[in-house]
Amino acid sequence: MDHMSGRTARTDALILAGGRSSRMQGTTKPAALVDGVTLVDRVLGATSFCTVTVLVGPDDVTADPPGPRRVRRTREDPPFGGPVRALAAGLAVTVDDGDGPRENDVVLTLSADLPYITEPALRLLVRELLRDTTVEAVFGTDSTGRTQYLVGAWRRDALVRGVTAALARCPADAERGPSIRDALPDVVGTVALTGIDDVDTPTELAAVRTASRRPSVEVARVLVGSRLTAITPRTASLADSLGGTLAEPLIAARPFPSFVTSAMDGYAVRGDGPWHVDDAVVVAGATDDVVLDTGHAVRIATGAAVPAEAGVVRDEFVVLDDDGLLHRSDGAPVRDDARSVAEDWDGGSELAPAGTVISPAVVSAALSAGVIRASTRPAPTVRLVLTGDEIGDDTAPVAGRIRDTIGPVMPTYLRSCGFALADVAHCADTDDAFDAAIHGGADSAPPDVVVIIGATGGGAADRLDDALRRAGAHRVVDGLACRPGGSASVSELPDHRVVLGVPGNPYAAVTTVMLLGPAIAAALTGRSVPIPLTGTLATEVDAGDVTRALPASYLGAGTWRCESSVRTAHLAALVGRDGIAVVTAGRSPGAPVEIVPLPQR
């Protein structure tokens, strides 16, 4: 925040696409297609919140960013002259703006070969940079722990200094300029990010292109975050949007305090003491102007408006003499216990970034800042669909029929993931019924997400795949490398609504929803995916060759007891359990495991 102007720090993005792709055997990396989208367009989509986005690279790297914004183009000099020369060229383009950049603004530096990059990940980088005033740049670390210097957020002045110094040390006629490391500032930070592994070889590109086919749980979440389209924002009352997400930063409409207030009970005084004490008392909420003459004081309460040109002395720091004059006590600190205008924030300050969950604290802070309505994304609505002609509500079903034991409880699990339940429906095993379940009726708004339990296994009665094809859905996740959950799928419909298909067995259905649901809700609302909770196992469990999701109980001190096997036809295995342990294939003994907490009510 620029307190002199009341202007929120802006964020620009420099996307570097000018490398030779020398290890790609003739393929231009930025133009490589993954799920029908080029890598460079994937990065452009993640920078949609930036004020200015500059693509640095040759003209044959085409860009078709989502939305109406225009991307500025430039090229490093000489071509293929290295990343620092590319950054210099990009910085030069960003200054040509009506509300030009300032030294403490943020600049994202990104490569154009990030197939999983998401807007929430970049916003997290910016947030970490602005949070820690001691660092001049923050970089992401990928799944291997490697620092990605072209997934970074810099303070503009630090980037300008670093680029200038690195170029000054490099001969002007050098074919290859300095590296990013040559431009690094003295103090940098890192933050672990999912989805920032880049593509350097044809093998890596091929792996990315097939990653949506039975991916790991971690990769599935990344695919969901990078492929799904967020809900269209709406302007709404924040008080009515609890549980939703800020679609834009929350900007204060007025300073706080908006007038000079007393921090404690005491006296408002004008001039140096001693002071004559007037009869009036200034209380919080009083709107009458109290005028103090020099050398006079008046009683004042906490939160009351301080008279003009007066200060505040707390009760414990003053004494009255026998003549009724007020004196500062011997040894009392000489200070003003008034809160000045904008002491906490000024008008125009950013109180919360986009992607923040609208909690009671957000609503209250907004009211303090004079903000009633804001651009928000509500919690995604969900239609829960139970499939199978054999499923019913009979308390004593006959042979061949099964009591529905998941429909009554699944809404609790969905709400814990960040969804709002719209309705629950049963779907018969017919094509028409599945089409209606996905599209909904004409008498109600279609939900953001359709969760279909069952019909995912590809058997004779499993009709979900055909229904998705008829609906023109794009498969984002096709199977999960996890047991249970192998037949799970995530698909996006042409209108950007989402269909989550989960196995029909109750334990498998709950496990899959808890593993993928929070990532889907985060993608649709633009919020960051929560950092996974991890713990150690009291007794080792061998996952074998596929990740297993197993019931777990908390023992204290970060230790969990995990069941080694589970029956999936009911939820008895979750009775008294605190979470689900994600025991990955090939995990080393003693290595931490992810724990997915379970809602208890």
Secondary structure, 3 states (H helix, E strand, C coil): CECCCCECCCEEEEEECCCCCCCCCCCCHHHCEECCEEHHHHHHHHCCCCCCEEEECCCCCCCCCCCCCCCEEECCCCCCCCHHHHHHHHHHHHCCCCCCCCCCCEEEEEECCCCCCCHHHHHHHHHHHHHCCCCCEEEEECCCCCEEEEEEEEEHHHHHHHHHHHHHCCCCCCCCCCCHHHHCCCCEEEEECCCCCCCCCHHHHHHHHCCCECCCHHHHHHHHHHHCCCCCCEEEECCCCCCCEECCCEECCCCECCCCEECCCEEEECCCCCEEEEEEEECCCCCCCCCCCCCEEEEECCCCECCCCCEEEEHHHEEECCCCEEEECCCCCCCCCEECCCCCECCCCEEECCCCECCHHHHHHHHHCCCCEEEEECCCEEEEEEECCCEECCCCCCCCCEECCCCCCHHHHHHHHCCEEEEEEEECCCHHHHHHHHHCCCCCCCCCEEEEECCCCCCCCCCHHHHHHHCCCEEEEECCCEECCCCCEEEECCCCCEEEEECCCHHHHHHHHHHHHHHHHHHHHCCCCCCCEEEEECCCCCCCCCEEEEEEEEEECCEEEECCCCCCCCCHHHCCCCEEEEECCCCCCCCCEEEEECCCC
